[in-house]
Amino acid sequence: MHHERSSSPCATHQAEPSAWTLLFRPLFQAGRGFAFPCDPQGGVDMDALSERARNNYLYARAMMGREVTWPSVQREDFKALMPA
């Protein structure tokens, strides 16, 4: 199974606008994190994700503690705080 990753700080998968993002930060390599729209409790509507985003979400969940951190729920404006 191939998992595409973005070279941006986080691969953001937007199904629809959301004020909250579930963020999986990279443990080792910058630019290997993932971000997904979620509710304030961190719930992700997997049915609303594209196939690629859904595969990346499942991959990120499987790699918690190995390649990415345990996820955190962030306000959508967290991107402005991330280093370029």
Order of alpha helices (4+ residues) and beta strands (2+ residues): beta-beta-beta-alpha-beta
